[in-house]
Every structure is written in structure tokens, then in C-alpha cells.
Amino acid sequence: MILLGRHPCVAMSIENLDPAIVAAFPTGSRILSIVQHGDTNWSTGFKVDVEVDGKEERYFLKMIAREDLVGMAEAEYEGQKAISAVIPDNALEPIAWGYFDGDETKSWFLTHFRDLRARTPLLPPLVSIVKKLHQESVSPTGKFGFHVTPFYGPPPMIVDWTDNWEEFWTREFQSGLKYVQKMLGDDPELVEVAEQFICTVVPRLLRPLQAGGRNIKPSLCHGDLWDGNIQIDAETQQPVLFDPCPFYGHNEMDLQCMRSDRYAIGLDFVDLYKREVGASKPQEDFDDRNALYAIRNDIMTAGMCPQWSSLIEKAKEEMRRLINKHPEGLGGFKGDMTPNEAWEMETGNEGPSKLRDEILGEGPPLKCQLQ
């Protein structure tokens, strides 16, 4: 066992390449070389050169050796498969995934090798690619979710199928709150402001998307769309999207990373995307929805990366800002539906305490009332 970065990996050479991986290459392949390749946080990547019928081919192999993350291989395979079906020139076409032979605590993912360069792409072509992914993808169930569990870094997402976007996002947000406290310790202040945020801001900004005659399409989202997961193919000079955290969701959630200036692809992309694609209705809520989605990303990043733990305070500030902006919650919505109509349409007549039990788990009722 050797240690590569923050993650363990079985020492790799041609001689000890796992039989399950070898079987994934074309019949009659002769492995020429295998060298570590790429900068990954939760797995280890390798470039594998193979000779097939006298012709040399190159592959990229990713291996996961943490038992709690073993599902990443299947998630990446299924995510890349879905994405490459829509934007084949701008995604990695997956070949196979599996567990190590006789050891399901380790897994692997195989794709064709592409010579990618870490360079920020031009925004107009990137917007066109993301627009195509969002608009031409089709949820197989017509609902929000995904058929396997994706990972947003180490934590798995909750992607059970639902036709209610507010429900999807809220349960994932709560999962992130639990994760960050597991990593950084209990934070009663975070819990308190988050409960108020879930009571007031979340229904105010997300419920109108699917009420009052409005609706949103479940679009295939990359799920972790930032400059570190977008590089340029040296041969085609096209942007390539990789390392997805895939799900069918509200397309605007794919802009969650771009609100922060810590990313190379930022608000200029958001502005251009909005011009090219348009904002979901109610359009006037676009910026606040973007802020809401960005809060979730900041919380998750704080849990994953100790150097970014200060993002928790930023998330609290943003939640308070939106709470102060929308103190009446759904009752402050000025659109073409009443709050009671919206509540009945989305949750029935169960009331906020039941919603809290389902989404937040055990605990006292939320300190808010239906407006």
C-alpha cells in the first residue's frame, strides 16, 4: 500500500494491474505502460498505453481505494455516459467501471485518454455547450434525481426521484449541513439560521418555480461545474467537462460555483448564460436563486476543504441577507398565486412541522408558520 496525496491506492504496475481492469481492455490487448496521471483528490488516475492489433491506444484509468467512496466509479461512469450522450465532443466517453477482482472495497473507472490542458475556456463556446447539455437532455423518469448515487466530493448526494424541486434541493441542503458539522464540529448558530432559511427563503425562491402555472424541466446537470473540472482538449481545442456530480435538476443550479471570485469562471459566465438561455420564471428571482444555490456550494466546500472552513461564516451571512430580504417567506411573493395555493400545490395540508420532520430529521418544530 502506498499513499498518494490524501488517498490510499494499491501500488500499480503492469504486473499487478487487477484482472477485472485488464478484462475491460479490448480482447488481445497488450499493456505497454501505466503511469500516474492527473491531479485528483479522492482517487488516483493513471494513463495506460495499450497495443491492440499492432496499434497503440491510450486509456485513462481512475481507481478508488476508500471503501466509503467506492460508489464513485459507478457514479462517474453513469454520469459521463449521460453527459456524453448529449455533448459527445465535450465529455469523456466512458468504457467500463467495476470493482477489483474479489475486493468490493476498491473500484475503478475506465475511459479513452484525452490530452487535456488546464486552461480557462472562452466563455461563449462554453455557454453554448452547457446550454445544449441543459436543453437537450431528458430525464428518463420526467422527474428530478438520478438513478445512481453521485458524490459531491466525499459526501454522497440524495437523489431519490421526485417531481418537486424544492423537496430535492432542501433534502440535499440539509444533508450538506449534517456533513459540514460532521467534519468541522457542531455549529448551533448554523443550524438555527439554516432552519429559518429553510422555512422562509427556500419556499419563497423555489416553490414559485413550479406553481402559478409555472414549471421547470429536469435538466441534466454536471453538478460540479467549475474551472477545475473543465479543460481544453489539445487536439480538438474544445472544452471538455469531466468529474461530474450528475443529476437531473433545475438548470440554474449548475451556476452554483460561479458566484464566488475564488473560481476562474465566474459571474461573467452567469450573465452570458442568462442572456443566452434565459432565467426561469419568476425571472426577477434569478439572482437570489443563484445566491441560494451558491450557499449550498460554500457549505459543502467548507466541509471538504479545511482551508476553506471560513466559508461557513460567509454562508451564514448570505442566509441572513436573504432572510432579511424575504422576511415573510412565501407570503411575500407578489406573483399570481396565493401562499395557500402554493402550499397545497407543493406539500398538501400537512404543515411545516411535517416537512421539517421529513427533511431535517428529528427535532423541534420549525420556528415559522405558514404565511
LINLIN-V94503 format. One record per residue. RES is the residue in three letters. BURIAL is # if it has 24 or more other ideal C-beta (glycine too) atoms within 12 Angstrom, else .. D_LAST is the distance of its C-alpha to the last C-alpha in Angstrom with 1 decimal. Layout:
res=RES burial=BURIAL d_last=D_LAST
res=RES burial=BURIAL d_last=D_LAST
//
This chain:
res=MET burial=. d_last=58.4
res=ILE burial=. d_last=57.7
res=LEU burial=. d_last=54.7
res=LEU burial=# d_last=53.5
res=GLY burial=. d_last=50.8
res=ARG burial=. d_last=48.1
res=HIS burial=# d_last=48.7
res=PRO burial=. d_last=51.7
res=CYS burial=# d_last=53.6
res=VAL burial=# d_last=56.8
res=ALA burial=. d_last=59.7
res=MET burial=# d_last=60.3
res=SER burial=. d_last=63.6
res=ILE burial=. d_last=65.2
res=GLU burial=. d_last=66.9
res=ASN burial=. d_last=63.8
res=LEU burial=# d_last=61.3
res=ASP burial=# d_last=59.6
res=PRO burial=. d_last=61.0
res=ALA burial=# d_last=57.7
res=ILE burial=# d_last=57.2
res=VAL burial=# d_last=60.8
res=ALA burial=. d_last=60.3
res=ALA burial=# d_last=57.5
res=PHE burial=# d_last=60.0
res=PRO burial=. d_last=62.2
res=THR burial=. d_last=65.1
res=GLY burial=. d_last=68.1
res=SER burial=# d_last=66.3
res=ARG burial=. d_last=68.0
res=ILE burial=# d_last=65.8
res=LEU burial=. d_last=67.4
res=SER burial=. d_last=65.1
res=ILE burial=# d_last=61.8
res=VAL burial=. d_last=60.5
res=GLN burial=# d_last=57.2
res=HIS burial=# d_last=55.1
res=GLY burial=# d_last=51.7
res=ASP burial=. d_last=49.4
res=THR burial=# d_last=46.9
res=ASN burial=# d_last=44.8
res=TRP burial=# d_last=44.3
res=SER burial=# d_last=47.3
res=THR burial=# d_last=50.8
res=GLY burial=# d_last=52.0
res=PHE burial=# d_last=55.6
res=LYS burial=# d_last=57.5
res=VAL burial=# d_last=59.9
res=ASP burial=# d_last=62.9
res=VAL burial=# d_last=64.4
res=GLU burial=. d_last=67.5
res=VAL burial=. d_last=67.2
res=ASP burial=. d_last=70.3
res=GLY burial=. d_last=71.8
res=LYS burial=. d_last=68.7
res=GLU burial=. d_last=66.5
res=GLU burial=# d_last=62.7
res=ARG burial=# d_last=60.0
res=TYR burial=# d_last=56.9
res=PHE burial=# d_last=54.0
res=LEU burial=# d_last=53.3
res=LYS burial=# d_last=50.4
res=MET burial=# d_last=50.6
res=ILE burial=# d_last=48.1
res=ALA burial=# d_last=49.6
res=ARG burial=# d_last=46.6
res=GLU burial=. d_last=45.9
res=ASP burial=. d_last=42.1
res=LEU burial=# d_last=42.1
res=VAL burial=# d_last=44.5
res=GLY burial=# d_last=41.9
res=MET burial=# d_last=41.8
res=ALA burial=# d_last=44.9
res=GLU burial=# d_last=43.5
res=ALA burial=# d_last=40.2
res=GLU burial=# d_last=42.2
res=TYR burial=# d_last=44.5
res=GLU burial=# d_last=41.7
res=GLY burial=# d_last=39.8
res=GLN burial=# d_last=42.9
res=LYS burial=# d_last=43.9
res=ALA burial=# d_last=40.7
res=ILE burial=# d_last=40.7
res=SER burial=# d_last=44.5
res=ALA burial=. d_last=44.2
res=VAL burial=# d_last=42.2
res=ILE burial=# d_last=43.7
res=PRO burial=. d_last=47.1
res=ASP burial=. d_last=48.7
res=ASN burial=# d_last=46.0
res=ALA burial=# d_last=45.5
res=LEU burial=# d_last=47.6
res=GLU burial=# d_last=48.9
res=PRO burial=# d_last=48.8
res=ILE burial=# d_last=51.9
res=ALA burial=# d_last=51.1
res=TRP burial=# d_last=49.4
res=GLY burial=# d_last=50.4
res=TYR burial=# d_last=51.2
res=PHE burial=# d_last=54.4
res=ASP burial=. d_last=57.1
res=GLY burial=. d_last=56.8
res=ASP burial=. d_last=54.0
res=GLU burial=. d_last=50.4
res=THR burial=. d_last=49.3
res=LYS burial=# d_last=50.2
res=SER burial=# d_last=49.3
res=TRP burial=# d_last=50.3
res=PHE burial=# d_last=49.3
res=LEU burial=# d_last=51.9
res=THR burial=# d_last=51.8
res=HIS burial=# d_last=54.3
res=PHE burial=# d_last=54.9
res=ARG burial=# d_last=54.0
res=ASP burial=. d_last=55.2
res=LEU burial=# d_last=52.0
res=ARG burial=. d_last=52.1
res=ALA burial=. d_last=49.4
res=ARG burial=. d_last=48.9
res=THR burial=. d_last=45.7
res=PRO burial=# d_last=45.6
res=LEU burial=. d_last=45.4
res=LEU burial=# d_last=41.9
res=PRO burial=. d_last=42.5
res=PRO burial=# d_last=44.1
res=LEU burial=# d_last=41.6
res=VAL burial=# d_last=38.7
res=SER burial=# d_last=40.6
res=ILE burial=# d_last=41.0
res=VAL burial=# d_last=37.4
res=LYS burial=# d_last=36.4
res=LYS burial=# d_last=38.8
res=LEU burial=# d_last=37.5
res=HIS burial=# d_last=34.0
res=GLN burial=. d_last=34.8
res=GLU burial=. d_last=37.8
res=SER burial=# d_last=36.6
res=VAL burial=. d_last=35.3
res=SER burial=# d_last=33.4
res=PRO burial=. d_last=35.7
res=THR burial=. d_last=32.9
res=GLY burial=. d_last=30.7
res=LYS burial=# d_last=28.0
res=PHE burial=# d_last=26.9
res=GLY burial=# d_last=29.2
res=PHE burial=# d_last=32.9
res=HIS burial=. d_last=35.7
res=VAL burial=# d_last=36.9
res=THR burial=# d_last=35.3
res=PRO burial=# d_last=35.5
res=PHE burial=# d_last=35.8
res=TYR burial=# d_last=34.1
res=GLY burial=# d_last=37.1
res=PRO burial=# d_last=37.7
res=PRO burial=# d_last=34.3
res=PRO burial=# d_last=33.8
res=MET burial=# d_last=30.7
res=ILE burial=# d_last=28.6
res=VAL burial=# d_last=29.1
res=ASP burial=# d_last=28.8
res=TRP burial=. d_last=28.3
res=THR burial=# d_last=24.8
res=ASP burial=. d_last=23.6
res=ASN burial=# d_last=20.1
res=TRP burial=# d_last=20.5
res=GLU burial=# d_last=17.2
res=GLU burial=# d_last=18.7
res=PHE burial=# d_last=22.1
res=TRP burial=# d_last=21.2
res=THR burial=# d_last=19.0
res=ARG burial=# d_last=21.8
res=GLU burial=# d_last=24.4
res=PHE burial=# d_last=22.6
res=GLN burial=# d_last=22.5
res=SER burial=# d_last=26.1
res=GLY burial=# d_last=27.0
res=LEU burial=# d_last=25.5
res=LYS burial=# d_last=27.7
res=TYR burial=# d_last=30.6
res=VAL burial=# d_last=30.6
res=GLN burial=# d_last=30.5
res=LYS burial=. d_last=33.4
res=MET burial=# d_last=35.4
res=LEU burial=# d_last=34.6
res=GLY burial=. d_last=33.7
res=ASP burial=. d_last=30.7
res=ASP burial=# d_last=28.3
res=PRO burial=. d_last=25.7
res=GLU burial=. d_last=24.4
res=LEU burial=# d_last=23.8
res=VAL burial=# d_last=22.0
res=GLU burial=. d_last=19.7
res=VAL burial=# d_last=18.8
res=ALA burial=# d_last=18.5
res=GLU burial=# d_last=16.1
res=GLN burial=# d_last=13.7
res=PHE burial=# d_last=14.6
res=ILE burial=# d_last=14.0
res=CYS burial=# d_last=10.5
res=THR burial=# d_last=9.5
res=VAL burial=# d_last=12.4
res=VAL burial=# d_last=13.7
res=PRO burial=# d_last=11.0
res=ARG burial=# d_last=10.7
res=LEU burial=# d_last=14.5
res=LEU burial=# d_last=15.7
res=ARG burial=# d_last=13.7
res=PRO burial=# d_last=14.5
res=LEU burial=# d_last=18.1
res=GLN burial=# d_last=18.2
res=ALA burial=# d_last=16.1
res=GLY burial=. d_last=16.7
res=GLY burial=. d_last=20.4
res=ARG burial=# d_last=20.7
res=ASN burial=. d_last=22.2
res=ILE burial=# d_last=24.2
res=LYS burial=# d_last=27.5
res=PRO burial=# d_last=28.2
res=SER burial=# d_last=30.9
res=LEU burial=# d_last=33.4
res=CYS burial=# d_last=32.6
res=HIS burial=# d_last=35.3
res=GLY burial=# d_last=32.7
res=ASP burial=# d_last=34.6
res=LEU burial=# d_last=35.8
res=TRP burial=# d_last=37.4
res=ASP burial=# d_last=40.9
res=GLY burial=# d_last=42.3
res=ASN burial=# d_last=41.7
res=ILE burial=# d_last=43.2
res=GLN burial=# d_last=46.9
res=ILE burial=# d_last=49.6
res=ASP burial=# d_last=52.1
res=ALA burial=. d_last=55.6
res=GLU burial=. d_last=57.1
res=THR burial=. d_last=54.6
res=GLN burial=. d_last=53.0
res=GLN burial=# d_last=49.6
res=PRO burial=# d_last=46.5
res=VAL burial=# d_last=45.9
res=LEU burial=# d_last=42.6
res=PHE burial=# d_last=43.1
res=ASP burial=# d_last=41.5
res=PRO burial=# d_last=38.4
res=CYS burial=# d_last=35.4
res=PRO burial=# d_last=34.7
res=PHE burial=# d_last=31.8
res=TYR burial=# d_last=30.4
res=GLY burial=# d_last=27.1
res=HIS burial=# d_last=25.4
res=ASN burial=# d_last=28.4
res=GLU burial=# d_last=26.8
res=MET burial=# d_last=26.6
res=ASP burial=# d_last=30.4
res=LEU burial=# d_last=30.0
res=GLN burial=# d_last=28.5
res=CYS burial=# d_last=31.8
res=MET burial=# d_last=32.6
res=ARG burial=# d_last=30.4
res=SER burial=# d_last=32.6
res=ASP burial=. d_last=36.0
res=ARG burial=. d_last=37.5
res=TYR burial=# d_last=37.9
res=ALA burial=. d_last=40.7
res=ILE burial=# d_last=38.6
res=GLY burial=# d_last=35.7
res=LEU burial=. d_last=33.6
res=ASP burial=. d_last=36.5
res=PHE burial=# d_last=36.1
res=VAL burial=# d_last=32.3
res=ASP burial=. d_last=33.1
res=LEU burial=# d_last=35.9
res=TYR burial=# d_last=33.9
res=LYS burial=# d_last=31.1
res=ARG burial=. d_last=33.9
res=GLU burial=. d_last=35.7
res=VAL burial=# d_last=32.9
res=GLY burial=. d_last=30.1
res=ALA burial=# d_last=26.4
res=SER burial=# d_last=24.0
res=LYS burial=. d_last=21.6
res=PRO burial=# d_last=19.5
res=GLN burial=. d_last=22.5
res=GLU burial=. d_last=21.1
res=ASP burial=# d_last=19.2
res=PHE burial=# d_last=22.6
res=ASP burial=# d_last=23.4
res=ASP burial=# d_last=20.1
res=ARG burial=# d_last=20.4
res=ASN burial=# d_last=24.0
res=ALA burial=# d_last=23.1
res=LEU burial=# d_last=20.7
res=TYR burial=# d_last=23.6
res=ALA burial=# d_last=26.1
res=ILE burial=# d_last=24.3
res=ARG burial=# d_last=25.0
res=ASN burial=# d_last=28.6
res=ASP burial=# d_last=29.2
res=ILE burial=# d_last=28.1
res=MET burial=# d_last=30.4
res=THR burial=# d_last=33.2
res=ALA burial=# d_last=33.1
res=GLY burial=# d_last=33.6
res=MET burial=# d_last=36.4
res=CYS burial=# d_last=38.3
res=PRO burial=. d_last=39.1
res=GLN burial=. d_last=40.1
res=TRP burial=# d_last=36.5
res=SER burial=. d_last=34.9
res=SER burial=. d_last=33.8
res=LEU burial=# d_last=31.3
res=ILE burial=# d_last=29.0
res=GLU burial=. d_last=28.7
res=LYS burial=# d_last=28.1
res=ALA burial=# d_last=25.2
res=LYS burial=# d_last=23.6
res=GLU burial=. d_last=24.1
res=GLU burial=# d_last=22.6
res=MET burial=# d_last=19.5
res=ARG burial=# d_last=19.1
res=ARG burial=. d_last=19.8
res=LEU burial=# d_last=17.1
res=ILE burial=# d_last=14.5
res=ASN burial=. d_last=15.8
res=LYS burial=. d_last=15.7
res=HIS burial=# d_last=12.1
res=PRO burial=. d_last=10.6
res=GLU burial=. d_last=7.1
res=GLY burial=# d_last=7.4
res=LEU burial=# d_last=6.7
res=GLY burial=# d_last=4.9
res=GLY burial=# d_last=8.4
res=PHE burial=# d_last=10.4
res=LYS burial=. d_last=13.0
res=GLY burial=# d_last=14.6
res=ASP burial=. d_last=15.7
res=MET burial=# d_last=12.9
res=THR burial=. d_last=9.7
res=PRO burial=# d_last=6.6
res=ASN burial=. d_last=7.9
res=GLU burial=. d_last=11.2
res=ALA burial=# d_last=10.8
res=TRP burial=# d_last=9.6
res=GLU burial=. d_last=12.5
res=MET burial=# d_last=14.8
res=GLU burial=# d_last=14.6
res=THR burial=# d_last=14.1
res=GLY burial=. d_last=14.7
res=ASN burial=. d_last=13.1
res=GLU burial=. d_last=14.1
res=GLY burial=. d_last=11.0
res=PRO burial=# d_last=10.7
res=SER burial=. d_last=13.9
res=LYS burial=. d_last=15.9
res=LEU burial=# d_last=15.0
res=ARG burial=# d_last=16.0
res=ASP burial=. d_last=19.2
res=GLU burial=# d_last=20.1
res=ILE burial=# d_last=19.7
res=LEU burial=# d_last=20.3
res=GLY burial=. d_last=22.8
res=GLU burial=. d_last=23.4
res=GLY burial=. d_last=21.7
res=PRO burial=. d_last=19.3
res=PRO burial=. d_last=15.7
res=LEU burial=# d_last=13.4
res=LYS burial=. d_last=12.4
res=CYS burial=# d_last=8.7
res=GLN burial=. d_last=6.1
res=LEU burial=# d_last=3.8
res=GLN burial=. d_last=0.0
//
